[in-house]
Every structure is written in C-alpha cells, then in structure tokens.
Amino acid sequence: MNPVIGLAEKVKILKKLETHGYQIAFYILQNEDLAIEAIKTALIELSMDDTFFRKSQTVQQQIMKRTCMYKSIAVKQK
C-alpha cells in the first residue's frame, strides 16, 4: 500500500523542480511569457500524477525535464 502524499509535500517537491523547468522552457522558447505558460502547464500536469511523487528525486527531475520540453514545444506551436 502506497502512503498518501499531502498537498504541502507535493508543493514542496514541485517548487524544487520549478526553477530548472523554467530554465528549460525559456531556453526552448526564448520568451518569458511563453516559458511561464509552459512551466505552469507542466506543473499542473505533474501535480495530478500521484505516482510522480513516489519516484526518486532523480527520476522526478528527468520526468520534469521531459514534460517541460513537451509543453514548451506545444506552446510554441500554438
């Protein structure tokens, strides 16, 4: 049985990943507003995935990187 992860813990984990995700999005988009939009959608998507929070920090970083790249590309294509 997997323990329930509280909202405060989820926020803490996502805040640790936020800056690096923004840097990735900004590098791809070269636009602050679009990077903010991309990182917001990435964080929202990850926040809804309970299994994400049970993974190791290294795996979480990899998932965050991949998600930010996909969301940045999606924002750029709009």
RAKA-V69360 format. One line per field, one symbol per residue. ss: DSSP state (H for helix, E for strand, C for the rest). burial: I if it has 24 or more other C-alpha atoms within 12 Angstrom, else O. Layout:
ss = ???
burial = ???
This chain:
ss = CCCCCCHHHHHHHHHHHHHHHHHHHHHHHCCHHHHHHHHHHHHHHHHCCHHHHHCCHHHHHHHHHHHHHHHHHHHHHC
burial = OOOOOOOOOIOOIIOOIIOIIIIIIIOIIOOOOIIIIIIIIIIOOIIOOOOIIOOOOOOIIOIIIOIIIIIIIOIOOO
